[in-house]
């Protein structure tokens, strides 16, 4: 009996010991897990102030054209000259094409001759000087006849006749002065007609509205073109625009034109050009994604006959000043 009780006590002792040790093990595991969780939380949370120190940047930034036009014909006619080809660089005011201008040239020559004739007539004051001399002679003769009338050497009607002739010569002077004014007015009219002829001729001279790159030649030599039909597509390449979107919540109305920025133009993800400049425009509208449109114009770089920056390239716009400093 004694040995039986001793065996039962020995068999139950491990269970009792394990039950006593289990809370100790749980407490040790919990104490080990708490530092691990704390370290994970410290790794997930960024340090205070790191987000505020990061500069704002725009999204979806692309290089775009400022000016892209299809230069039209201004008048109906046959295309007699095309002075550019695709890929040419042209200067502002350079002649691109010529529409049949033979009749316009003849009309311009006629109006120039008419203007010259009117100018000569306006400068001719012979009639006025002749009328003034005749008036002076008639006045003197009339006075002499008045004296003779006082001496009763001539009848009254002869003296009156000389007085009326002097008045008539005075009217001739007024008429000559009026003709001189009309001649000067005719010069102005002839000048305007000559300018109209020059305008008609210029309509047949198709010129570049700005310095640019001939992207497409649409019309062909000898083709009949109508007013408004496009002849050449011209792109402005010396100055381009970088456009992007910035979150309205980031700007809070603080980003304004003139804010310093850094523009980086990329090709296949690699930077090819960067420039420090200022924001040129900030849209007053917010799109459905909560963004505002901004853009900046930059100067392109000439590389031989080509350009370093091309429309369609990706870019980045990074604000170099804090938004709250933009208004200062």
VENHU-V864734 format. One record per backbone hydrogen bond with DSSP energy under -1.0 kcal/mol. CO is the residue of the C=O (numbers start at 1). NH is the residue of the N-H. Records with the same first field share a line. If there is no record, write none. Layout:
BEGIN
CO=NH + NH
END
This chain:
BEGIN
1=5
2=6
3=7
4=8
5=9
6=10
7=11
8=12
9=13
12=16
13=17
14=18
15=19
16=20
17=21
18=22
21=25
22=26
23=27
24=28
25=29
26=30
27=31
28=32
29=33
30=34
32=36
33=37
34=38
35=39
36=40
37=41
38=42
39=43
40=44
41=45
47=50
49=53
56=319
59=245
61=315
62=243
63=312
64=241
67=236
69=234
71=231 + 232
73=228
77=225
78=100
79=222
81=98
85=88
88=214
90=212
91=94
94=208
96=83
97=206
98=80 + 81
101=105
102=106
103=107
104=108
105=109
106=110
107=111
108=112
109=113
110=114
111=115
112=116
113=117
114=118
115=119
116=120
117=121
118=122
119=123
125=129
126=130
127=131
128=132
129=133
130=134
131=135
132=136
133=137
134=138
135=139
136=140
137=141
138=142
139=143
140=144
141=145
142=146
143=147
144=148
145=149
146=150
147=151
148=153
149=152
155=159
156=160
157=161
158=162
159=163
160=164
161=165
162=166
163=167
164=168
165=169
166=170
167=171
168=172
169=173
170=174
171=175
172=176
173=177
174=178
175=179
176=180
177=181
178=182
179=183
180=184
181=185
182=186
183=187
184=188
185=189
186=190
187=191
188=192
189=193
190=194
191=195
192=196
193=197
194=198
195=199
196=200
197=201
198=202
199=203
201=204
202=205
204=99
206=96 + 97
208=93
212=90
213=235
214=87
216=233
220=223
223=79
225=77
226=229
229=73
231=218 + 219
232=71
233=215 + 216
234=69
235=213
238=300
240=298
241=64
242=296
243=62
244=294
245=59
246=292
247=251
248=252
251=254
256=259
259=279
260=320
261=277
262=318
263=275
264=316
265=272 + 273
267=270
270=267
273=265
275=263
277=261
279=258
281=295
287=290
290=248
291=287
292=246
293=283
294=244
295=280 + 281
296=242
298=240
301=308
303=306
306=303
310=313
313=63
314=266
316=264
317=58
318=262
322=325
323=326
END
